[in-house]
Amino acid sequence: MSKFTKNAITDAFIELISERPLDKITVKDIVNKCGVNRNTFYYYYRDIYELVEDVFETETQRILGEVSVFESWQDAFIKATDFAYKNRQGIYHIYKSISREQLENYLNKVTLNNMLAFTKNIAKDINASEEDIYMVSMFYTHALVGIVLQWLNDGMREDPYTYINKLGKLLDGNIKQTLERNATPKSQTN
């Protein structure tokens, strides 16, 4: 019952945030939408901002819990940002509110996780150091999250997947080449 009630609260919030800005949503709006009382809401959350944090944390854990092998960094990135894209109006409202930091933390965490998985997969036949793998993953994470934040800042007019796929064609092979350039030759590791 409690999981059902908590899910009803978060689902109501996600629906409301897609309709209006965060500062225009009240606890009363949420409880009316999902049919619980205010005390029930406060049993689970101190306030709406804690609810926002929980939504991002739950989605982050879901994505981090999925083991994925990606064919390209674009696939890894799209997987990381799929929740944001599917809920883009709500994400935009959160981005324009004081909860922007939570959104950025979410995007950075899931993008880094997926970029690390992709980069490690590429590096399995290259004698690249863990530090290099991490640095390359961090670079792509920050570049890609920056692109998403700029897309949000510009009002989400363009389809980000088209842009990411075009960027992918321009940068195709760069991660592998970067790791190979700095890899220790196998003859030196024996």
Backbone torsions as a table, in degrees:
resi	resn	phi	psi	omega
1	MET	NA	-44.4	-176.0
2	SER	-66.1	-38.0	176.9
3	LYS	-63.9	-40.9	178.2
4	PHE	-62.1	-45.0	-178.7
5	THR	-66.0	-44.6	179.3
6	LYS	-62.2	-42.8	177.5
7	ASN	-62.8	-38.2	178.4
8	ALA	-62.6	-40.1	178.7
9	ILE	-65.6	-47.7	-179.1
10	THR	-67.0	-39.2	177.5
11	ASP	-62.6	-41.4	177.7
12	ALA	-62.7	-42.3	178.9
13	PHE	-63.2	-46.4	-179.7
14	ILE	-60.1	-39.1	177.4
15	GLU	-65.8	-43.7	-179.1
16	LEU	-67.9	-39.8	-177.6
17	ILE	-68.3	-23.0	176.6
18	SER	-77.3	-16.1	-178.7
19	GLU	-96.2	-29.8	-174.4
20	ARG	-154.7	163.9	179.8
21	PRO	-62.4	156.2	-178.2
22	LEU	-57.6	-41.0	-177.9
23	ASP	-71.7	-4.2	177.2
24	LYS	-104.1	6.8	179.3
25	ILE	-108.0	130.8	178.9
26	THR	-113.9	164.3	174.4
27	VAL	-59.2	-39.3	178.8
28	LYS	-59.0	-42.0	178.0
29	ASP	-59.1	-44.7	-177.1
30	ILE	-65.7	-47.8	-177.2
31	VAL	-68.0	-35.5	176.3
32	ASN	-64.6	-38.2	-178.1
33	LYS	-67.9	-38.0	-175.5
34	CYS	-102.4	-5.3	173.3
35	GLY	79.3	27.8	173.9
36	VAL	-114.8	170.7	179.0
37	ASN	-94.4	168.3	-177.3
38	ARG	-58.8	-39.5	-179.8
39	ASN	-61.3	-36.4	178.4
40	THR	-64.9	-44.1	176.8
41	PHE	-56.4	-48.9	-176.5
42	TYR	-71.7	-15.7	172.4
43	TYR	-65.9	-37.2	-177.3
44	TYR	-93.2	-34.1	-172.9
45	TYR	-137.5	141.9	175.1
46	ARG	-70.1	-37.9	-177.8
47	ASP	-161.7	-178.0	-178.1
48	ILE	-65.6	-33.2	-178.4
49	TYR	-67.4	-33.9	174.4
50	GLU	-68.1	-35.2	175.4
51	LEU	-63.5	-43.9	177.4
52	VAL	-58.4	-46.6	179.3
53	GLU	-59.6	-41.9	-179.9
54	ASP	-65.4	-40.2	178.8
55	VAL	-60.6	-47.5	179.2
56	PHE	-65.4	-41.6	-179.3
57	GLU	-64.9	-41.8	178.8
58	THR	-62.8	-45.0	179.4
59	GLU	-66.7	-38.9	177.7
60	THR	-60.9	-47.8	-179.5
61	GLN	-63.8	-36.2	177.4
62	ARG	-62.1	-46.9	-178.3
63	ILE	-69.1	-43.2	-179.2
64	LEU	-66.2	-26.4	179.8
65	GLY	-78.7	-14.6	179.3
66	GLU	-88.9	124.7	176.8
67	VAL	-88.7	123.2	-177.1
68	SER	-133.6	144.3	170.8
69	VAL	-113.6	124.7	-174.0
70	PHE	-106.0	142.9	177.7
71	GLU	-77.7	-27.4	-178.2
72	SER	-148.4	161.7	176.7
73	TRP	-66.6	-26.8	177.1
74	GLN	-62.5	-42.9	178.0
75	ASP	-62.2	-41.2	179.1
76	ALA	-62.6	-43.3	-178.8
77	PHE	-69.2	-43.0	179.9
78	ILE	-62.2	-39.4	176.4
79	LYS	-61.2	-40.4	-178.9
80	ALA	-68.5	-31.9	-174.7
81	THR	-104.8	5.7	-176.6
82	ASP	-58.9	-44.7	178.9
83	PHE	-59.6	-44.4	-180.0
84	ALA	-63.6	-41.3	-178.8
85	TYR	-68.3	-43.2	-179.5
86	LYS	-65.9	-26.2	-179.5
87	ASN	-116.4	37.2	-170.0
88	ARG	-59.8	-36.5	-179.9
89	GLN	-67.0	-41.4	176.8
90	GLY	-66.4	-40.8	177.9
91	ILE	-62.5	-40.4	178.1
92	TYR	-61.4	-42.9	178.3
93	HIS	-63.9	-39.3	177.8
94	ILE	-68.2	-41.2	179.3
95	TYR	-59.0	-38.8	-178.5
96	LYS	-82.0	-0.7	-179.5
97	SER	-105.4	-174.0	-179.7
98	ILE	-77.0	-2.0	179.2
99	SER	-92.1	17.3	-178.1
100	ARG	-57.7	-37.9	-179.4
101	GLU	-60.6	-38.6	178.2
102	GLN	-63.6	-40.2	177.5
103	LEU	-63.1	-46.4	179.7
104	GLU	-62.8	-42.1	178.0
105	ASN	-61.5	-43.7	177.7
106	TYR	-58.9	-52.5	-177.7
107	LEU	-60.2	-43.0	179.7
108	ASN	-64.5	-43.9	-176.8
109	LYS	-64.4	-50.2	-176.1
110	VAL	-74.7	-33.1	178.2
111	THR	-68.2	-44.0	178.2
112	LEU	-61.0	-44.0	178.8
113	ASN	-57.2	-46.8	-178.0
114	ASN	-72.4	-36.0	177.8
115	MET	-67.9	-37.8	176.1
116	LEU	-62.7	-43.3	178.8
117	ALA	-60.6	-44.6	179.8
118	PHE	-66.0	-46.7	-177.1
119	THR	-65.8	-39.9	177.3
120	LYS	-63.6	-37.2	177.7
121	ASN	-64.2	-41.6	177.9
122	ILE	-66.3	-37.9	-174.2
123	ALA	-79.2	-4.2	-174.6
124	LYS	-63.1	-26.3	177.9
125	ASP	-104.5	8.0	179.7
126	ILE	-118.5	141.1	-179.3
127	ASN	-85.4	59.3	-178.5
128	ALA	-89.4	146.4	178.8
129	SER	-76.7	155.7	176.0
130	GLU	-59.9	-36.6	179.7
131	GLU	-62.9	-43.5	179.1
132	ASP	-65.2	-42.0	178.7
133	ILE	-59.6	-45.1	-179.7
134	TYR	-65.7	-43.2	-178.7
135	MET	-62.8	-43.9	178.9
136	VAL	-63.8	-42.5	179.1
137	SER	-63.1	-42.4	178.2
138	MET	-63.4	-42.1	179.9
139	PHE	-59.0	-50.5	179.8
140	TYR	-65.0	-38.6	178.7
141	THR	-58.2	-51.6	-176.9
142	HIS	-68.2	-36.6	177.0
143	ALA	-64.3	-46.0	-176.5
144	LEU	-71.3	-41.1	177.2
145	VAL	-64.6	-38.1	175.5
146	GLY	-59.0	-39.8	177.2
147	ILE	-63.1	-43.7	179.8
148	VAL	-64.4	-43.1	179.7
149	LEU	-64.3	-38.1	176.4
150	GLN	-66.0	-40.2	177.1
151	TRP	-59.3	-44.1	177.1
152	LEU	-63.5	-44.7	-178.9
153	ASN	-62.4	-32.3	179.5
154	ASP	-83.3	4.9	176.4
155	GLY	86.8	16.0	173.9
156	MET	56.6	41.0	-177.3
157	ARG	-74.0	-34.5	-176.3
158	GLU	-99.2	160.7	174.2
159	ASP	-79.4	113.9	-175.9
160	PRO	-66.2	-27.2	-178.5
161	TYR	-67.8	-37.4	177.0
162	THR	-62.7	-44.5	179.6
163	TYR	-63.3	-46.4	-179.2
164	ILE	-62.8	-42.4	179.3
165	ASN	-65.8	-37.0	176.3
166	LYS	-65.9	-43.9	177.1
167	LEU	-61.5	-37.5	177.8
168	GLY	-60.2	-40.0	177.3
169	LYS	-65.6	-38.9	179.5
170	LEU	-67.0	-36.3	-174.9
171	LEU	-101.5	7.5	-175.3
172	ASP	-52.7	125.5	176.5
173	GLY	88.5	-7.2	-176.1
174	ASN	-64.7	-38.0	-179.2
175	ILE	-63.7	-46.8	179.9
176	LYS	-62.7	-45.3	179.7
177	GLN	-62.5	-40.2	179.3
178	THR	-63.2	-45.1	179.7
179	LEU	-66.8	-40.4	179.3
180	GLU	-64.5	-38.6	-178.4
181	ARG	-60.9	-33.2	-175.4
182	ASN	-107.3	3.2	-177.2
183	ALA	-71.1	149.8	173.8
184	THR	-79.9	126.8	178.4
185	PRO	-56.3	140.4	-177.0
186	LYS	-57.8	-31.8	-179.3
187	SER	-65.4	-24.3	179.6
188	GLN	-85.6	-12.0	-178.4
189	THR	-94.4	-7.0	-179.0
190	ASN	-89.2	NA	NA
